[in-house]
Amino acid sequence: MTANKKKVGVPTILIYVFFCVMSVIYLAPIVWVVVSSLKTRSELIKKPFALPEVAQFENYVFAWTKGKLGVAMLNSFLVCLVTLILTMLVGSMAAFAIGKMRWKLSGLAMTYILIGMMIPVHCVLIPLYQRFSAVHLANNLVGLIIPYLTFSLPVTIFIMSGFFRSIPNELFESACIDGCTIYKMFWTIALPLSRTGLFVTGLMTFINNWNELLLAMVFITDDMKKTLPVSLSKFVGPYQTNYHQMFAAIVIAIIPTIIVYSAFSNQIVDGLTQGAVKG
């Protein structure tokens, strides 16, 4: 009995130790950024790992007002919200057509869509900017929504098609016998049964676009139209960087993502697992 308990107990202890170490590795940088955001510039340089002598909350006031984080956060929210709605609508429809409807080119269509996951944004950055400048979409929030939507759709379609395939065909056959159209089957049967997939892909889409920097930095030059990640770059100067104020801005920027992941982490893991296994 004692030997069996030791065999069961030791691996369990090692697992807990491993997760504790990993938690410290991931949480330590966040804690350090928060502590550094409450220091003065001299304290941060002289004692980077010490606690602040007096908490400098004016760093947050400076970051919010001078950095125009309020306007930037609103721009990011609008862009991400519109992208989220369009991605969920178009992506779920395409995933349903590929995952449940029978047509000859469904496999080829999925392959074509998955190719989009392998194309890095750097390869299309210059052509996109040239085209958008020609049609006056550069320095416009609409010019961000279009590429955000394009790069969000492949992952959404891939995950949602797995959820739709997991739905028994008998449900759709029964609905078809009762006179249900394909559109009604999509809205009343497929979407409600795949709400976990919608939830997961929606969170992934929103957070990925919330943190996107490259496209927003290239396409947007007007300060009143810049998104949150671009506004953070203004704290870095060519000759001097106010790290303590920049850290305060970073803390403000990561608060929404931390709240979302903390509140819905279980749903994210469950949804990804279901989509992978049942797809």
C-alpha positions in Angstrom: 0.0 0.0 0.0 2.8 2.4 0.9 4.7 1.6 -2.3 1.6 2.2 -4.4 1.0 5.5 -2.6 4.5 6.6 -3.3 4.2 5.6 -7.0 1.0 7.6 -7.3 2.2 10.5 -5.2 5.6 11.3 -6.7 4.4 11.9 -10.3 1.6 14.1 -8.9 4.0 16.2 -6.9 6.3 16.6 -9.9 3.4 17.7 -12.0 2.4 20.3 -9.4 6.0 21.5 -9.1 6.2 21.8 -12.9 3.0 23.9 -13.1 4.2 26.1 -10.2 7.5 26.7 -12.0 5.7 27.5 -15.2 3.3 29.8 -13.5 6.2 31.7 -11.9 7.9 32.0 -15.3 4.8 33.4 -17.0 3.7 35.6 -14.1 7.1 37.1 -13.2 7.4 39.4 -16.2 3.9 40.7 -15.7 4.5 41.4 -12.0 7.8 43.1 -12.9 6.1 45.4 -15.5 3.4 46.4 -13.0 6.0 47.2 -10.3 8.2 49.1 -12.8 5.2 51.2 -13.9 5.0 52.6 -10.3 8.6 53.8 -10.2 10.4 56.9 -11.2 12.9 56.8 -14.1 15.9 56.9 -11.8 14.5 54.2 -9.6 13.9 52.0 -12.6 17.5 52.4 -13.8 19.2 52.1 -10.5 17.1 49.5 -8.8 15.2 47.6 -11.6 14.1 44.7 -9.4 13.3 46.6 -6.2 9.9 47.8 -5.0 9.2 51.5 -5.6 9.8 53.8 -2.6 6.6 55.8 -3.4 4.0 54.5 -5.9 4.0 56.8 -8.9 0.4 56.6 -10.1 0.9 59.8 -12.2 2.7 57.5 -14.7 -0.8 56.1 -15.5 -2.3 59.5 -15.7 0.5 60.6 -18.1 0.1 57.4 -20.2 -3.7 57.9 -20.5 -3.7 61.6 -21.3 -0.4 62.3 -23.2 -0.4 58.9 -24.9 -4.1 59.3 -25.9 -4.8 55.7 -24.8 -8.5 56.4 -24.5 -8.9 57.3 -28.2 -6.6 54.5 -29.2 -8.5 52.0 -27.0 -11.8 53.1 -28.6 -10.3 52.7 -32.1 -9.1 49.2 -31.3 -12.4 48.3 -29.8 -14.4 49.4 -32.9 -12.0 47.7 -35.3 -12.0 44.5 -33.4 -15.8 44.5 -32.8 -16.6 44.9 -36.5 -14.0 42.4 -37.5 -15.4 39.9 -34.9 -19.0 40.2 -36.2 -18.0 39.8 -39.8 -15.6 36.9 -39.1 -18.2 35.0 -37.1 -20.9 35.6 -39.7 -18.9 34.8 -42.9 -16.6 32.2 -41.2 -19.5 30.2 -39.7 -21.4 30.2 -43.0 -18.3 29.0 -45.0 -17.5 26.4 -42.4 -21.1 25.0 -42.5 -21.0 24.8 -46.3 -17.6 23.0 -46.2 -18.3 20.8 -43.2 -21.9 19.6 -43.7 -23.0 20.4 -47.2 -22.0 17.8 -49.9 -20.4 19.2 -53.0 -17.4 18.1 -55.0 -15.1 21.0 -54.4 -15.5 21.2 -50.6 -12.1 19.6 -50.0 -10.4 21.8 -52.5 -12.1 24.9 -50.9 -10.9 23.9 -47.5 -7.3 23.4 -48.8 -7.5 26.9 -50.5 -8.7 28.5 -47.2 -6.0 26.7 -45.1 -3.3 28.1 -47.5 -4.2 31.5 -46.1 -3.0 30.3 -42.7 0.5 29.7 -44.1 0.9 33.2 -45.7 2.7 35.6 -43.4 1.4 39.2 -43.3 4.8 40.5 -44.2 4.5 39.0 -47.7 1.4 41.0 -48.6 2.1 44.2 -46.6 3.5 46.2 -49.5 0.9 45.1 -52.1 -1.9 45.8 -49.6 -0.6 49.2 -48.9 -0.3 50.1 -52.6 -3.8 48.9 -53.3 -5.4 50.6 -50.3 -3.6 53.8 -51.1 -5.0 53.7 -54.6 -8.6 53.4 -53.3 -8.1 55.8 -50.4 -8.3 53.1 -47.7 -4.9 53.9 -46.2 -5.1 55.9 -42.9 -8.6 54.6 -42.5 -10.0 52.1 -40.0 -11.8 50.3 -42.8 -8.4 49.6 -44.2 -7.6 47.7 -41.0 -10.9 45.8 -40.9 -10.4 44.2 -44.3 -7.0 42.6 -43.7 -8.0 41.7 -40.1 -11.0 39.9 -41.5 -9.0 38.2 -44.2 -6.4 36.8 -41.8 -9.0 35.8 -39.2 -11.2 33.8 -41.5 -9.0 30.7 -42.2 -8.6 29.8 -38.5 -12.3 30.4 -37.8 -13.4 28.3 -40.8 -11.0 25.5 -39.8 -12.2 25.3 -36.2 -15.9 25.8 -36.9 -15.9 23.1 -39.6 -14.8 20.6 -37.0 -17.7 21.6 -34.8 -20.2 21.3 -37.6 -18.9 17.9 -38.7 -19.5 16.7 -35.1 -23.2 17.3 -35.4 -25.1 14.1 -36.3 -26.5 14.1 -39.8 -29.7 12.6 -38.5 -30.7 16.0 -37.0 -30.4 17.7 -40.4 -32.2 14.9 -42.1 -35.1 15.1 -39.7 -35.3 18.8 -40.1 -35.2 18.5 -43.9 -38.1 16.0 -43.8 -40.1 18.5 -41.7 -39.6 21.1 -44.4 -36.7 23.0 -42.9 -34.7 25.0 -45.4 -30.9 24.9 -45.4 -30.8 28.5 -44.1 -33.1 27.6 -41.2 -31.1 24.5 -40.4 -28.0 26.7 -40.2 -29.5 29.3 -37.8 -31.7 27.0 -35.6 -29.6 23.8 -35.5 -26.0 24.2 -36.5 -25.2 27.5 -34.7 -26.8 26.7 -31.4 -25.1 23.3 -31.2 -21.7 24.9 -32.1 -21.9 27.9 -29.8 -18.7 26.7 -28.0 -16.8 26.9 -31.3 -18.2 30.4 -31.9 -17.2 31.4 -28.4 -13.6 30.2 -28.8 -13.0 31.5 -32.3 -14.6 34.8 -31.3 -12.2 35.3 -28.4 -9.2 34.3 -30.5 -10.2 36.7 -33.2 -10.8 39.6 -30.9 -7.7 39.2 -28.9 -5.4 38.6 -31.8 -6.6 41.7 -33.6 -6.5 43.7 -30.3 -2.8 43.0 -30.1 -2.0 43.4 -33.8 0.8 46.0 -34.5 2.3 45.7 -37.9 -0.7 46.4 -40.1 -1.9 49.2 -37.9 1.5 50.8 -37.8 1.9 50.8 -41.6 -1.7 51.8 -42.6 -2.5 54.4 -39.9 -0.6 57.7 -39.5 -3.3 59.9 -38.0 -2.9 60.0 -34.2 -6.7 60.1 -33.7 -7.1 56.9 -35.7 -4.2 54.9 -34.2 -5.0 51.7 -32.4 -3.7 50.8 -28.9 -0.6 48.8 -29.9 0.5 51.7 -32.2 0.0 54.3 -29.5 2.3 52.3 -27.2 5.1 52.8 -29.7 5.0 56.6 -29.1 6.6 56.2 -25.8 9.8 55.0 -27.5 11.9 57.9 -28.8 14.9 58.0 -31.1 17.2 59.2 -28.3 15.3 58.5 -25.0 12.6 56.1 -23.9 10.5 56.8 -20.8 10.3 53.2 -19.7 8.4 53.8 -16.5 5.6 55.6 -18.4 5.7 53.1 -21.2 5.2 50.3 -18.7 2.2 52.1 -17.3 0.7 52.2 -20.8 1.5 48.5 -21.3 -0.3 47.6 -18.1 -3.4 49.6 -19.3 -3.2 47.8 -22.7 -3.0 44.3 -21.3 -5.7 44.6 -18.7 -8.6 43.7 -21.2 -6.8 40.6 -22.5 -6.0 39.4 -18.9 -9.6 39.9 -17.9 -10.9 37.9 -20.9 -8.4 35.0 -20.5 -9.0 34.8 -16.7 -12.7 34.8 -17.1 -13.0 32.4 -20.1 -9.9 30.3 -20.0 -11.8 27.0 -19.3 -14.2 27.7 -22.2 -11.2 28.4 -24.5 -9.5 25.1 -23.6 -12.7 23.1 -23.8 -13.7 24.5 -27.2 -10.3 23.9 -28.8 -10.3 20.4 -27.5 -13.7 19.6 -28.8 -13.0 21.1 -32.2 -9.7 19.1 -32.4 -11.2 15.8 -31.4 -14.5 15.9 -33.1 -13.3 17.5 -36.3 
